[in-house]
């Protein structure tokens, strides 16, 4: 589903496939919304049935917004796309919303060595609270060498979440034999990354492009909600609520890394 051939025009075309849009401006001209198939900041939304996920009525809806993208992406990349197994090793290159979610998911499925790599000390501390067994500041330590020391050769799975080509190179190099690197970081179109073909071939490494964790949302999001209810996926630790008049502050806090997942509360109309 995530790799549908029409994913790019549907998510980034700013319109429906027939060119129509849901809204018009004051002069009757099309407003190119539909970013990622949605776009809102509204009290009410018009949604396609395929975009709707049914959840239990006792779950506070304001807590569920972040599950639609970053949290779903990181968790499903681990649980579904990479299919991380119990007793294996996993490294998240990047400790943001996607990386944190991947770390929580890796712990939930039973990975026993979970490594977080980032350049912000506070984020690395949070990663350890969420389940990372090791934290590496890549400004101070070569993460590839550190991971090889920790695991005795390399991790079984790595996930590149930062969108930085040099970091992707490290995520591939940090793999052990038969390891798999998943790519969810959004590099600019046309970005190319080099790697040692012989190392990849001899060690049987794999590289996977992953979009939205390859989740089927109406199945996977309820699973995350249930894991959260059991205390095994505490995504609420990533969230902070803001009122609509604080929206600029929310954006600034997100850019600075003060808040991982800002959620805007809209008053009822």
C-alpha positions as CSV (number, residue, x, y, z in Angstrom):
1,X,0.0,0.0,0.0
2,X,2.7,2.5,0.9
3,X,4.6,1.9,-2.3
4,X,1.6,2.5,-4.6
5,X,2.7,3.9,-8.0
6,X,0.6,7.0,-7.3
7,X,2.0,7.7,-3.9
8,X,4.0,10.7,-5.0
9,X,1.3,12.6,-6.8
10,X,-1.3,11.8,-4.1
11,X,0.9,12.9,-1.2
12,X,2.8,15.8,-2.8
13,X,0.7,16.9,-5.8
14,X,-1.4,19.3,-3.8
15,X,-4.6,18.1,-5.4
16,X,-6.6,15.0,-6.1
17,X,-5.5,12.8,-9.0
18,X,-8.1,14.5,-11.3
19,X,-6.6,17.9,-10.4
20,X,-9.5,19.1,-8.2
21,X,-9.0,20.3,-4.7
22,X,-11.2,20.4,-1.6
23,X,-11.1,24.1,-1.0
24,X,-11.1,27.4,-2.9
25,X,-9.8,30.8,-1.8
26,X,-11.9,34.0,-1.5
27,X,-11.6,34.6,-5.3
28,X,-12.8,31.1,-6.2
29,X,-9.3,29.9,-7.1
30,X,-8.0,26.4,-6.1
31,X,-6.1,26.1,-2.9
32,X,-3.5,23.4,-3.3
33,X,-3.9,21.6,-0.1
34,X,-4.0,17.8,0.3
35,X,-0.4,17.7,1.4
36,X,0.3,14.0,2.3
37,X,-3.3,13.3,1.3
38,X,-4.7,15.5,4.0
39,X,-3.7,19.0,5.3
40,X,-6.0,20.7,7.8
41,X,-5.5,22.8,10.9
42,X,-9.3,22.8,10.9
43,X,-12.1,22.1,13.3
44,X,-13.7,19.8,10.8
45,X,-12.1,17.8,8.0
46,X,-13.4,16.1,4.8
47,X,-11.6,12.7,4.6
48,X,-11.5,9.9,2.1
49,X,-12.8,6.6,3.6
50,X,-9.4,5.1,3.0
51,X,-7.8,7.7,5.3
52,X,-10.1,7.0,8.2
53,X,-9.0,4.7,11.1
54,X,-11.7,3.6,13.6
55,X,-10.5,3.6,17.2
56,X,-12.2,3.0,20.5
57,X,-14.4,5.8,21.7
58,X,-12.6,5.8,25.1
59,X,-9.3,6.9,23.6
60,X,-8.7,10.7,23.7
61,X,-8.5,11.7,20.1
62,X,-6.1,14.6,20.8
63,X,-3.4,12.0,21.7
64,X,-3.7,10.1,18.5
65,X,-2.8,12.8,15.9
66,X,0.9,12.0,15.9
67,X,0.3,8.3,15.2
68,X,-0.5,9.2,11.6
69,X,3.0,9.9,10.4
70,X,6.3,10.0,12.4
71,X,5.3,7.6,15.2
72,X,3.7,5.1,12.8
73,X,6.6,5.4,10.4
74,X,9.3,4.5,13.0
75,X,7.3,1.8,14.8
76,X,6.1,0.1,11.7
77,X,9.5,0.2,10.0
78,X,10.7,-1.9,12.9
79,X,7.7,-4.2,13.4
80,X,6.6,-4.6,9.8
81,X,9.1,-3.6,7.2
82,X,12.3,-4.7,8.9
83,X,10.5,-7.3,11.0
84,X,13.0,-7.0,13.9
85,X,13.1,-10.2,15.8
86,X,13.4,-10.9,19.5
87,X,17.0,-11.2,20.8
88,X,18.5,-9.2,17.9
89,X,20.3,-5.9,17.7
90,X,19.0,-2.6,16.3
91,X,20.4,0.9,15.8
92,X,18.4,4.1,15.1
93,X,20.4,6.7,13.4
94,X,18.6,9.8,14.6
95,X,16.7,10.3,17.8
96,X,13.6,12.3,16.8
97,X,10.0,11.3,16.6
98,X,10.7,8.5,14.1
99,X,13.8,7.3,15.8
100,X,12.2,7.3,19.3
101,X,9.2,5.4,17.9
102,X,11.6,2.9,16.3
103,X,13.4,2.5,19.6
104,X,10.2,1.9,21.5
105,X,9.1,-0.6,18.9
106,X,12.4,-2.4,19.0
107,X,12.0,-2.8,22.8
108,X,8.4,-3.9,22.4
109,X,9.3,-6.7,20.0
110,X,12.2,-8.0,22.2
111,X,15.4,-6.6,20.6
112,X,18.1,-7.0,23.3
113,X,20.6,-4.5,22.0
114,X,19.1,-1.1,21.0
115,X,21.5,1.7,20.0
116,X,20.5,5.3,19.6
117,X,22.7,7.7,17.6
118,X,22.3,11.5,17.6
119,X,24.2,14.7,18.3
120,X,22.0,16.2,21.0
121,X,22.7,14.9,24.5
122,X,19.2,15.5,25.8
123,X,17.7,13.4,23.0
124,X,20.1,10.6,23.7
125,X,19.0,10.7,27.4
126,X,15.4,10.4,26.3
127,X,16.3,7.5,24.0
128,X,17.6,5.6,27.0
129,X,14.4,6.3,28.9
130,X,12.4,4.9,26.0
131,X,14.4,1.7,25.6
132,X,17.8,2.2,24.1
133,X,20.5,0.1,25.8
134,X,23.3,2.3,24.4
135,X,23.5,5.9,23.3
136,X,26.2,7.3,21.0
137,X,26.9,11.0,20.4
138,X,28.2,10.9,16.8
139,X,29.8,14.3,17.2
140,X,32.1,12.8,19.8
141,X,32.4,9.2,18.8
142,X,32.6,7.3,15.5
143,X,29.2,5.5,15.6
144,X,30.3,2.7,13.2
145,X,33.3,1.7,15.4
146,X,31.2,2.1,18.6
147,X,28.5,-0.2,17.2
148,X,30.9,-2.8,16.1
149,X,32.5,-2.8,19.6
150,X,29.1,-3.0,21.3
151,X,27.8,-5.9,19.1
152,X,31.0,-7.7,18.2
153,X,30.7,-7.0,14.5
154,X,27.6,-4.9,13.6
155,X,23.9,-4.7,14.2
156,X,21.3,-7.0,12.7
157,X,19.1,-4.0,11.7
158,X,19.7,-0.2,11.3
159,X,17.3,2.6,10.5
160,X,18.3,5.9,9.0
161,X,15.9,8.6,10.0
162,X,17.8,11.9,9.6
163,X,17.7,12.4,5.8
164,X,21.5,12.9,5.9
165,X,23.4,11.0,3.2
166,X,26.6,10.7,5.3
167,X,24.5,9.3,8.1
168,X,23.0,6.8,5.7
169,X,26.5,5.7,4.8
170,X,27.2,5.0,8.5
171,X,23.9,3.1,8.9
172,X,25.0,0.7,6.1
173,X,28.5,0.4,7.4
174,X,27.3,-0.4,10.9
175,X,25.5,-3.6,9.8
176,X,26.8,-7.0,10.6
177,X,26.6,-10.0,8.3
178,X,23.2,-10.4,6.8
179,X,22.1,-7.2,8.4
180,X,19.5,-4.9,6.9
181,X,19.4,-1.1,6.7
182,X,16.0,0.6,6.4
183,X,15.8,4.1,4.9
184,X,13.0,6.4,6.1
185,X,14.9,9.8,6.2
186,X,13.7,12.1,3.4
187,X,16.7,13.1,1.4
188,X,16.2,15.6,-1.4
189,X,15.2,14.1,-4.8
190,X,18.2,13.0,-6.7
191,X,20.4,12.3,-3.7
192,X,23.0,9.6,-4.2
193,X,25.0,7.7,-1.6
194,X,28.1,5.6,-2.2
195,X,28.9,2.3,-0.4
196,X,31.4,-0.5,-0.8
197,X,29.7,-3.0,-3.1
198,X,32.0,-5.9,-2.1
199,X,31.4,-5.4,1.6
200,X,27.6,-5.4,0.9
201,X,27.9,-8.5,-1.3
202,X,30.3,-10.5,0.8
203,X,28.5,-9.9,4.1
204,X,25.0,-10.3,2.5
205,X,23.8,-6.8,3.7
206,X,20.5,-5.5,2.5
207,X,19.2,-1.9,2.0
208,X,15.5,-1.3,2.2
209,X,13.6,1.9,1.2
210,X,10.6,2.3,3.5
211,X,7.7,4.7,3.3
212,X,5.4,5.2,6.3
213,X,6.8,2.0,7.8
214,X,4.8,0.1,5.2
215,X,2.0,0.2,7.6
216,X,-1.6,-0.6,6.9
217,X,-2.9,2.1,9.2
218,X,-6.4,0.8,10.0
219,X,-4.7,-2.4,11.3
220,X,-1.5,-1.0,12.7
221,X,-2.6,2.2,14.5
222,X,-5.1,0.2,16.7
223,X,-2.2,-2.1,17.5
224,X,-0.1,0.8,18.7
225,X,-3.0,2.1,20.8
226,X,-3.3,-1.2,22.5
227,X,0.5,-1.4,23.1
228,X,0.3,2.1,24.6
229,X,-2.6,1.0,26.9
230,X,-0.4,-1.8,28.1
231,X,2.5,0.6,28.8
232,X,4.7,-1.0,26.2
233,X,4.7,1.9,23.7
234,X,4.5,5.2,25.7
235,X,4.3,7.6,22.8
236,X,2.7,10.3,25.0
237,X,6.2,11.0,26.3
238,X,7.0,12.6,22.9
239,X,4.0,15.0,22.9
240,X,3.3,18.5,24.1
241,X,0.0,20.3,23.7
242,X,-0.4,23.9,22.5
243,X,-3.5,26.1,21.9
244,X,-4.1,27.5,18.4
245,X,-2.7,30.9,19.4
246,X,0.5,29.2,20.3
247,X,1.0,27.6,16.9
248,X,4.1,29.7,16.1
249,X,5.7,28.7,19.4
250,X,4.9,25.1,18.7
251,X,6.7,25.3,15.4
252,X,9.7,27.0,17.0
253,X,9.9,24.4,19.7
254,X,9.7,21.7,17.1
255,X,12.5,23.2,15.1
256,X,14.7,23.6,18.2
257,X,14.0,20.1,19.4
258,X,12.4,21.4,22.6
259,X,9.3,19.4,21.7
260,X,9.3,16.2,19.7
261,X,5.6,16.1,18.7
262,X,3.7,19.3,19.2
263,X,-0.1,18.9,19.1
264,X,-2.4,21.9,18.5
265,X,-5.7,21.9,20.4
266,X,-8.5,23.6,18.4
267,X,-11.5,24.9,20.3
268,X,-14.8,23.6,19.0
269,X,-16.7,25.8,16.6
